[in-house]
Amino acid sequence: MSARPRRRSRAKLEEHHVDERWMASYMDMVTVLMCMFIVLYAMSTVDQTKYQQLKNSLATGFGAVNVGKIDTAKGVVVPPEQANQDKEGFNDLQLAKKEADKLTALRDKMAKNLSAKGLAGTVQFVIDQRGLTAKLVGSKSYFQPDSPVLTPQTNSILAAISPVIAPIPEQITVEGHAANLITSYPSTWELSSARATAVLRYLVERGGVAGPRIGAIGYGSARLVNQDRTEAEHEENRRVDVVILSGQPDRIRALIPQVLKSGS
């Protein structure tokens, strides 16, 4: 008679423990939620030191050894009343004016050096969106006929302008041009290229201009400045241009003529 109650007690004990496994999953979920709220609370504080510590700790937990640092860009703050000045943007106009002033200063230095050597007016200067161009116009003044050999006057002119362009960082291109006439050279392409190269070699070998900053190109008679019919017009097309290229972005360089015209 005493065996039956024992059986009921054992069955009742087994019934009591059979469904308690769900508590393990529940405790895991509660732990995860607690961690999430701790993280959210820590991130909501403005203490930068604690934030960096938390960030580094989380990054280390995900396998990152070095969190690193992200640099933020810095810009120019423009007053509200000047934000849309002249519709092109206040900053762009300001940079264009600064670039135009720099090119003008280089031109004035070259002109001063030429005047000191008695060569005033021998070089034509042009400032535009490309940069500053020093034009050596007229082959009879600068080269031997149908030849890339520099005349003594050309040497003197290059000696005057090279000290101005040697120290600056801008890129320089030497562009040769020729009149559309049959010469002793195989073509005007070779003649214009040879003249441009002769000027480049003087600027590098004797003027101190760094070789990686300068290049030469010959356009032949592809870029005539007139009808090229008379001897005077031929002389205008026989030229070498030394171009100091502006390093500003296209949108800034496009404003240089406008700045020069307005004189602002």
HELIX and SHEET records of a PDB file:
HELIX    1   1 ALA A    3  HIS A   17  1                                  15    
HELIX    2   2 TRP A   22  SER A   44  1                                  23    
HELIX    3   3 GLN A   48  GLY A   61  1                                  14    
HELIX    4   4 PRO A   80  GLN A   82  5                                   3    
HELIX    5   5 PHE A   90  ALA A  116  1                                  27    
HELIX    6   6 SER A  139  TYR A  142  1                                   4    
HELIX    7   7 PRO A  152  ILE A  165  1                                  14    
HELIX    8   8 THR A  188  GLU A  205  1                                  18    
HELIX    9   9 GLY A  211  ARG A  213  5                                   3    
HELIX   10  10 GLU A  231  ASN A  237  1                                   7    
HELIX   11  11 ASP A  250  ARG A  253  1                                   4    
HELIX   12  12 ILE A  256  SER A  262  1                                   7    
SHEET    1   A 5 GLN A 124  ILE A 127  0                                        
SHEET    2   A 5 GLY A 131  VAL A 137 -1                                        
SHEET    3   A 5 ARG A 239  LEU A 245 -1                                        
SHEET    4   A 5 ILE A 172  HIS A 177 -1                                        
SHEET    5   A 5 ILE A 214  GLY A 218  1                                        
END                                                                             
